[in-house]
């Protein structure tokens, strides 16, 4: 058999193997991995095109929006994609009034359901971390009033109400067993919030970002790479990655208040593919490592040391690079995809047919080039 034929068969075999590996990845990820669909950019494709792309070309079937944009909600109609919408922070005080809450549901939810699969409404984002007293004291009453409006519209069994938190709500997180909510907020805000979530069968949602908490010494720990790990002497448990430690710190804080039975959802987490020269671990390779390992870990069923045998509904930040986001360079490069919907890196998000087609196309191009070179050589 000629070397050229062997090369051709090898390329084809790689493509076939890639296809079956992609099928395996899809079976593992689909259903629990979502994405944050941010729109702070001036070069993003139309929502209808995005919805079609997610449905037909990726394994993502959950989307979190940072508002309740009607055009985006219409775009996801009849797709089956589970959509989470948000009430902006500045509307929280108004949402404590029942008339406003009913009107909000009537304007932003009822025109789109059930055609669009709206499964959750988030009241604000990281509200406690804003330190805005009006927003903080209004948070739980706003959630309760919104729930009342959903009950009146017979949507309470279809749509959950929650709110995402940064890990700044913790006064202590290391070791994980000593996790505790900030004093004052713990009993006056978070405990009533947890009680509401339990009564309404809704999850506690957090935004853990190992990227923002790691140092050059803990980069491997943050990226799920082999590392020395961290030992919690109180529980005699060993941690091999930072995300588990962050989640268990939240769990410990909830347990301290008597709410360790609530589900925890990862509302945001991610890693940028580009940043400023002064930053470490900010590149496409590290981003692919974090998000790829994240997906495998949260869907594995292994859970965490304090929450074993669990999977975690997880939303990666973000769907696209967003060129208008303020702050350091990295803030604009958290996307899994570029605005033209090409992947920034490959972590198994694309469906097998799409991934396999790309591999086969690549293999075919190599074959054509090889044949062309042989023809030139034989006739030269």
N, C-alpha and C positions, 0 to 999 in steps of 0.2 A: 504493500500500500504506500502511495507517495506521501511525502511529508505534507504536501499541500492539502491532500484529502484529509489526512489526520487533523490538520489545523482546522479545516472546515468543520469536521465532525465534532471536534472539541468545543468550538464556538457554539454550535447548535446545542450541545449537551449542557453547556453553561446556561444557555437561555432557558432550556427545559427545567433544569434544577432550580433556577431563579423563580420560575413560575410556581413550582410546587412549594418552595419556601414562602413565597408571597401568600399562597393559599393558607398555609399554616398560620402566618402572621395575622391574616384577616380573621380567622376563626378565633384567635386569642384576643384581638383588640375590639372587634365590633361590638357595640352595645354599651361599653363603659367609658370609652374615650370620646370626649367632646373637644370643642375648640372655642376660644373667645374670638368673636367676630367684631373687631374694632374697626372704626371708619375714620380715624383721624388722619386722613390723607386726601390728596387731590388727584390721585392717579389709579384709583381702584376700579375694577370692572363693575358693570351694573349688577345689582342684587340678583336679578333673574339668572344671569350668567353664573354667578357664584353658587347659587342654590343648585343649578344643574350640574356644575362641576363637582360639588361635594357629593351629590347623590350618585352620579354616574362614574366618577373617577376616583373617589376616595372611600375609605372605610369609616369616615366620620359620620355619625348619625345623631349627634347632639351639638347644639350651637347655643352659646350664650351671647346675648346682645347687651350693650350698655345703655340701651334706651328701648323704646317700643316703636321704632321706625315703621310706619305703615307699608312703605314700599318693600322693605325687607320681609316683613311678615307676609305680604302678598306673594312674594317670590318663593317662600317656602310652603305655600299652600299645596296640598295633595302630594307632598314629598314623603310624609311620614317622619321627617326629621324632628326630633324633640327640641323645641325651642324654649329657651329661658329669656324673658324680657326683664327690663329694669326700670324702676322709677328713679329719676335723677335725685341726687341729694337735696337739691334746693326745693324740691316739691314735697319733701317729707312733712314739714309743718302743716301744709295744706291738707295732706292726706289723712290727718287726724280727724278731719271733719267728714262726716258720713256722706253728705251731699257731694263733696268733691270726690271722694273715693268711688261712689256710685257712677259719677260722670266719667271718671277716669277709666273705669272698667267698661262703661258703655262706649267710650270713644276709641280705646286702644285694644281692647280684648274681644269684646263681643262681635265686632265686624269680621274677625279673622278666625274665630273658632266655631266649629271643629275643623274647618278646612285646613287651617294651620295648626299643627300639634303643639300648642302652647302648654307646657307642663309646669312652669314655675315662674313666679314673679319675685324679683329681688327688690327689696325696698332699700335703695341707696347702695353704696359701696364703701366699705371701711369707715363707717360713720363714726364709731367711737374714736378712731385714730385722728379724726379731724379736730378733736378737742372743742368743737362748736357745741356749746351747752344747749342751745335751742334744738339743734338736730338730734343730739343724744337723748334728751328727755322726750323728744317727740317720736323716737324710733319705734319703740314697742307699741305705743298707742296707735301709730300709723299702720303698723302691721296688723293689729287687731281690727282696726276699722276697715282695712282693705279686705281682710278675711270675711268680715260681716257683709261687705259689698259682694263678694264672690258667692257667699251663701244665698244672698237675695237673688243673684243671677243664676243660681243652680250650677255654679262652676267650681264649687269648693272641693268636690271629689275628683275633679279633673286637674286642677291647678293648685300647686303648693305655694306658700308664701315663706320666704326666708330673707336673709341678708348676709353678705360675705364680710369677713373680718380679716384684717392683717394680724400678724403675730404680735404686733404691738399691744394687743389687749392683754398679753401675759406680763406679769411682773417678774416671773421667774420661769425659766425653761430648761435649765441645765443643772443637774441631770434631769432627764425627762420625767422621772417619777415625782419631781418637786414642782411640776408645772402648776401655776396658780394665776388666776385672773387678777388684774389690777384692783387694789383695794378701793372701795367706794363704788366702782363700776360693777364689781362682782355681785353684790347683793341688790343694788338699786337698779341696775340695767340688765346685766347678763343673766341673773337668775330668773327674773320675769320673762326674759327673752327665751331662755331654755324651756321654761314652763309652757310658753305659747307654742314652741316648736313641738314639744311632746304632745300637747293636746290636739294639734292640727296635723300630726304625723308628718312633719317636715324635718329636713336635715339641718344640722349645724354646718355652716359653710365657712371655709378658711382659705386664705391666699398664701400658702407657704412658698417661699423663694430661697432655696439654698444658695442661689447665685448671689443674693445680696448679703448673706450671712457668712460666706466662706472667706478664708484668707489663703494665701499661697500654701500654707501648711495644711489646710483642710480641703484643698481643691479635690483631691482624690476621693475623700469622704463625701463631698458634695455631688460628685459625678458618678457615684456608684462603682468606682474603680476599686480594685484590691487596696486595702489600707489597714492600718493598725487598729482602727475601730475605737469605740468609746464604751467603757464599762460603767454601768450604773450600780454602785455599791448597795443602794437601798433595795433594789429588786433582784440583784445578781444577774441582770440581763445585759447582753452585749449588743451594741449597735454597730452595724457595718455601713450605714449611710445616714446622711443628715436629714433627709426627708422623714424617715421613720422616727428619728428623735424629735423632730418638730411636731409630727402628728401625735406622738405619745405624750408630749408636753401638753398639748391641747386636751387630749383625753384625760390626763391626770387632773387638769384644772376643772374639767366638766365633772369628773368623778367626785372631786372635793365638794361640789355643790349638789351631788346626788343625781347627776344626769348622764351617767356612763352608758345608758341604754340607747342614747340617740345616735343616729347615723351621722358620720362625718363625710362631707363632700368637699373635694379639692376644687374650689371655684376658679382658681388661677394658679398656675405655676409654669415656669419656662426658663429659657436660657438664650441670651442674644448671640447672634452669629457674627457680630461686628461691634467694635467699641472704640474708645479712645486709646491712644498708645500707652497711657499710664495704667490701663486696666489689665489684669491677668486673666487667663482662661476665657477670653472673649474671642471666639472664632467659630467657624462652621463645624469643625471637628468636635469641639467641646459641646456645642449646642446639640449636635446629632447624638453624642454620647448621652447627654443628660436626658433629652426627650425620648430617645430610643430605650434607654434603661428604665426610665420612668414608666413608659407604657408597659414594658414587660413586667415590671415589679407590681404595679397597682392592679394588673389583671391576672396575676399569677395565683392568687388565692392564698399566698403565704401570709399576708398581712404584715403587722408590725410586732415587735416583742410584747407590747401590752395589749395589742388587738390582733391576735393570731387568727389565721384561717378566714381572712376577709379580703374582699376586693374593694376598691374605692372608685366611685364615679369621679372622673377627673377631667378637667377642662384645661387644655394646654393654651398658654398665652404665647403667641397669638396666631390667628389664621394668616394675616398678611404683615409684611413690613409696612409701617405707617410713617410716611415721610414728614408729616406735620406735627408729630408728637414733640412736646418741648423736653428740655433736659439734656443730659449727656447723650452722645452718639448712640450708645447701646439701646436707648429707649425706642429708637426707630428701627431696630433690627431684631426684634423678637419673633418675627414671622416664620412660619413653616414654609410659606410660599411668597414669591415675589408678586407684584401686582399683575404680571402677565400670566399668573397661575402656574409657573414652572417652580418646582421644588427648590428651596435653598439648599437642602440636603435630603438624603433618602433614609427614612426610618420605618418604612413599611406602611406609610399612610396611603399610598396609591393602591388601587385595586389590582388584583393579579393580572387581569387582562391588559390594564394600562401599563403596569410595570413590565410584564412579559413582552408586550409589544415594543416597548422601548429597548429591552434587551435584545429581542430578535432583530429589530431594526439596526441596532449597533452591530450585531454579529453579521448581518447581511452586508452592511457597508464594508466591514472588514474583508468579507469574502470577495466582494466586487473589486476592492482595491487589490487583493491578492491575485485574483484572476487577471486583472489588468496588467499587473506587473509581470506575470508569467508570459502573457501574450507579447508584451514589449520585449521581454528577454529572449523569447523563442524566435522573434522576427527581427531582432535588432542586428 
